[in-house]
Amino acid sequence: MEWIQLPLGQMQTNCYVLIKEDSTCLIIDPGSEGERLIGFLRERNLKPEAIVLTHAHFDHIGAVDSIRDEYQIPAYVHVNEKDWLSSPSLNLGQVIARDPDYTLSGEQELTIGTYTFQLFETPGHSPGSVSLYFKDSGLVLVGDALFNGSIGRTDLPGSNHQDLISSLHEKLLRLPEETTVLPGHGPVTTIGKEMDSNPFLNGY
């Protein structure tokens, strides 16, 4: 499975497009610049199957409606943030999108379209933050839980620092060290690198 990282919008939020050999794709966190994202999908002749949100802060959801309208595909978000897409006071921005088509909950192996992954609930940055682990590809998409050399903010409404630390140590850092980490902002990293050098994780 191929993956493409597209930093979008003023916040340079990483949207990820996961692509199979048959040109079907899964879109993670289309944060902004819907026309640019649609242009990329058309250029590659890709066939989106669904949108999955790692969480519903404004900078991760800005292009949700334009993408699902263009391709008539569903959007998924954790049940704890099902009301956030349509509420700027909850998503902390000026974004107003329609409610999600489906909600996510629980630790489970999940199949959306032709994509199967392990769903981890990783709250802390926000109450409905999730991570998506594609074991066969050695990838985990973590939203704003974990970054290259840092971790997600916990000074926002609904954030909780101890919950985030627990999510990282009990879920993400138990993955194989060679697992590629695709974060919501900034460069890609690995679980092993963060275990060794992330100052927010060492000494816990």
N, C-alpha and C positions, 0 to 999 in steps of 0.2 A: 504494500500500500504506500503510495506517494503522499506526502503532505507538503502544503505550501503555506508559508507564513506571510500574511498581508497586514502590516501596520496601518491602521485606518484612523482618520480624524485627528483633531487637535491633541488628544491624549495618546495618540499612536498606540491604540489598543490593538493587540494582535488578534486578528481573525485568522482562523485556520481552515483550510479546505483539504479534507482528506479524500483522496482519489483512488479508485480501483481501476483495474485494467480495462474494464468495460465503460469507463468514463462516467460512471455514477460517482457522486460525491456527497459528503456530509459536511455541513457548514457549522463551525463552532464560533460563537460570539461575533456576529456581524455588527460591529459597534458603530459604524458611520459610513459615509460615502457609498451609499447603495448603488449609485450609477457606476461608479468605478468598479465595484465588486461584480456587478452584472456584466460589465464589459469584459472583465477577466474571465468570467465563466463562459461567456459567448466565444471569446477568442480561443479558448481551449475546447470548445464544444462539449462542455461538461453538463451533466444531468443531475442537479441537486435532488436529494431524496428527503432531507429534513434539515432543520436548524436545531441545534442543541446549545443551550446557554449554560455556562459554568456558574453564572449568577446574573442578577438583573440590575446592576448599577447602570446608569445612563450610558456610560462609555462602552458598554458591551451590547447594547440593544438598539442603537439608533437606526440600523438598517434592517431590522427584523421585518417590518411590514413591507418594505419595498421588495425584499427578497421573496417573502412568501407569496406576495401578490403576483410577482413576475413568474414564479414557477409553480404556484399552487401547491405548496408544501407546508407541512405542519411545523410549529415551533414548540419546543419542550423546555420547561424550567422546573426547578424544584418546587414542591408544593408550598414550602415556607415563603416563597416569593411570587406566588401566583398572581398577586394583586399589584406587583411592582411595575409591570410594564406600562400600565395605564395611569400610574400615579407619580408625577414628578417629585412629590414630597417623600416618597419611598425610594425612588431610583436616584434621587439626589441631583437631578438635572432638569432640563427643559424637554425631555423626551416624553411623548405620549404615544404609546403603541397599543394595539389591541391585546386583549388577554391571551395567554398561551393556549394553544390547541390541546396540549396534554401536559400533565404534571409528572414529575419524577419524585420518588421517595424510596428509602430503604437501600440497604447494601444488597446488590443483586447483579447477576449477569443479565444484561439487557440487550435486546435486538431492536434496532430502529432501521427500517428499510432492510438493506442487506448488510448492515454493520452490526457486529456484536462486540460488546465491551463490558468491562466490570465497572459498575457505578459505585463510587465511594462518596459518602457524605462527608464533606470536609469543611464544616462551618468554622467561623472565627472572623474572617474578613467580612462576611455577611452570614445571616442565619441559614440561607439556602445554598451556600456554596457547595458545588460538587466537583469531583475530579473524575475523568474518564480514562480508564486504563485499558489499552489495547495490547494484551499480553503477547500475541503472536508477532506484533510489529515492534515490541519493546518501547512503546510510547505511553506517556501519561500527560493528559491535558489538565492543567491545574488551576486555570483562571488566575485569580489574584491571591491564591494561598501561598505560593512559593515562587520566588524569583531567583535569578542568578545573583547570588550573594546577598539576598535579602528575603523578607517575608512580607505578606500583605499588611496593609494598614489596619489598625484596630481602634482608631479614634473616631470612627464614623458611627452614626446611629445603627444599632443592631449588631455592631462588632463586639467581639470578646476575645481578648488576648489569650487567656488561658485555653479557651476552646480552640483557637488557632494552633497553639503549640501542641495541644493534644492531638488535633487532626494530623499535623505534620508527623509527629513521632509514632502515632498509633496506626496511621494509614500509609502515608506516602513514603516515609523512610524505611518501611518494611519491604518495599519493592526491591527487586534486584538492582545493585549499584550501577549497572550499565544502562538502566532505563533512561531513555531520553525524556527530559522534562520540557514541555511546551507551555511556557507561562503566558499570562495575559498581557504582559508588557516586557519589553527588553529582550535580550538574547536568550537563546536556548541553552540549557545546561543538562546535567545528569544528576541522578540521585546520589551517586558516589561523590561527585564534586561538592555537592551541597553538604553532605555528611562530613566531609573533610575540612571545608573552608568557610562555610556560611557562619558568620559570627553570631547570628540570631539563634542558631541551633546548637552550637558547641557549648558544652558545659551545662546543658539542661539536665 
